[in-house]
């Protein structure tokens, strides 16, 4: 997979923003979010987020029976959903 310079710059900016946020708060931002937190991140209802999970469009991380969403997967679904025009 080859990335163009704009994609690399966008990824670098995202990483820098996360690092800045972590440094300012004195703690690292969590990578795993609850379904409710992930829903808020996506600006969707928890019901709509669960629908994405059941449809296989959004993967989950299960730890000790609890379900989490990986923020990288949330970012990926946002990027895949982008459109040039409506």
C-alpha positions in Angstrom: 0.0 0.0 0.0 1.5 3.3 -1.1 0.5 6.5 0.6 0.6 9.9 -1.1 2.2 12.9 0.7 -1.2 14.3 1.6 -2.2 11.1 3.4 1.1 10.9 5.2 0.7 14.6 6.3 -2.9 13.9 7.5 -1.8 10.9 9.5 1.2 12.8 11.0 -1.1 15.6 12.0 -3.5 13.2 13.7 -0.7 11.5 15.6 0.8 14.9 16.6 -2.7 16.1 17.8 -3.1 13.0 20.0 0.4 13.4 21.5 -0.2 17.1 22.2 -3.5 16.2 23.9 -1.8 13.6 26.0 1.0 15.9 27.0 -1.4 18.7 27.9 -3.6 16.5 30.1 -0.7 14.6 31.6 -2.2 11.3 30.7 -2.6 9.1 27.6 -5.9 9.1 25.7 -7.6 5.7 25.8 -7.4 3.6 22.7 -10.4 1.4 23.7 -13.8 3.0 24.2 -17.1 1.7 25.5 -20.0 1.4 23.0 -21.5 4.6 24.5 -18.2 6.5 24.2 -17.7 5.2 20.7 -21.2 6.3 19.7 -20.4 9.8 21.0 -17.1 9.8 19.1 -19.0 8.9 15.9 -21.9 11.3 16.6 -24.3 8.4 16.4 -26.8 6.8 18.8 -25.7 3.7 20.8 -28.4 1.8 18.9 -27.0 2.9 15.5 -23.5 1.9 16.7 -24.7 -1.5 17.8 -26.3 -1.9 14.3 -22.9 -1.3 12.7 -21.4 -4.0 15.0 -24.1 -6.5 14.2 -23.8 -5.8 10.5 -20.1 -6.6 10.7 -19.0 -3.0 9.7 -17.4 -2.3 13.1 -15.3 -4.8 15.0 -15.3 -5.1 18.7 -12.6 -6.0 21.3 -13.9 -8.3 24.1 -11.9 -8.3 27.3 -13.3 -10.2 30.3 -16.7 -10.3 28.7 -16.8 -6.5 28.2 -17.2 -5.0 24.8 -14.9 -2.2 23.6 -14.4 -0.3 20.4 -10.9 0.4 19.1 -10.6 4.1 18.3 -8.5 3.2 15.2 -11.5 1.2 13.9 -13.7 4.2 14.5 -11.3 6.5 12.7 -11.2 3.9 9.8 -15.0 3.9 9.5 -15.0 7.7 9.4 -12.4 7.7 6.6 -14.2 5.1 4.6 -17.4 7.1 4.9 -16.0 10.3 3.5 -17.4 11.6 0.3 -16.3 14.4 -2.1 -19.9 15.6 -2.6 -23.3 14.8 -1.4 
